[in-house]
């Protein structure tokens, strides 16, 4: 059996893998939804766009549910603090996500153009709003969240309840939101270039060429912003990493450049931001050479680099506190018990390969380009 310290580290990696898996799988669906009103100029073309993700979107969204469940089980203190402070933001995400199942299933039930156009914009919102809010959340985590823990480890937030939404929308957080939106839209555009042909594929190719520049430029600007204007957090003293969790037993200070410390102690970590910067450009080049499949792989690597950069820079912090740094939640003092982490670890070892296996089988079984002719032939069967 793994020791407690190792389990804490393993679950930090596994939660990161689940978040990246969500970005790659469900992020593709969200990106397609964001592009729907723009790459599809008429009803037939928009049905083509929808049917590229129609058979898979609900399975892909399981990655989000699994990531949320993993945070609840592996880091209950983080789950409690985040979901109470970000309650309105999370509620807004859920409201936006409601448009997806209803939009996919009911959009084409009526012939009325106004009905269909309304659901097209609903699917657009169902992709844009969650992507924006998740990015804004990461931007706020890098700045620190204004909460503190009392002696019973109950989180308390500064200000009124409205804090949970409005102050999240600060300039740096909005930049992080732009990065999130652009990288998911880029991913969706590459998927459309793979799965469609003709005018839809051509418009998706144009979207790739523009979005890749936005992703790289915004990510570079974010890195400079963190370096010049955002203090990180550093642990001065703490209990042994194998000790029972106690978030108030450590001393934390805010310090300029702290988010870049890992690159001095572990230079190989530089591969993460380098991948985040270069992979979107590689995806753009591959798309231009009509190799969108390889471009999709490059886009996936780019998202891994971007998300991994934030995670590695913050390590071991998971949810820093700006109002009382000693209350910050870390990999070492926010997890569940050793028994819980052990049981969950073996569950992941057994079931994750099965999930990946049947997911790949589903994509293989339903592979192929979606065309206008196919949609017109399956007028009453396709989405």
Secondary structure, DSSP 4 states (H G I P E B T S, - for coil): ---HHHHHHHHHHHHHHHHHHHHHHHHHHHHHHHHHHHH--SHHHHHHHHHHHTTTHHHHHHHHHHHHHHHHHH-HHHHHHHHHHTHHHHHHHHHHHHHHHHHHHHGGGS--HHHHHHHHHHHHHHHHHHHHHHHHHHHHHHH-BSEEE-TT--EEESS-GGGGTGGG--HHHHHHHHHHHHHHHHHHHHHHHHH--HHHHHHHHHHHHHHHHHHHHHHHHHHHHHHHH-EEEEEEE---TTSPP-TTSSEEEEEETGGGHHHHH-GGGHHHHHHHHHHHHHHHHHHHTT-HHHHHHHHHHHHHHHHHHHHHHHTTEEE-BSS-GGG-EETTTS---HHHHHHHHHHHHHHHHHHHHHHHHHHHHT-S---HHHHHHTTTT--
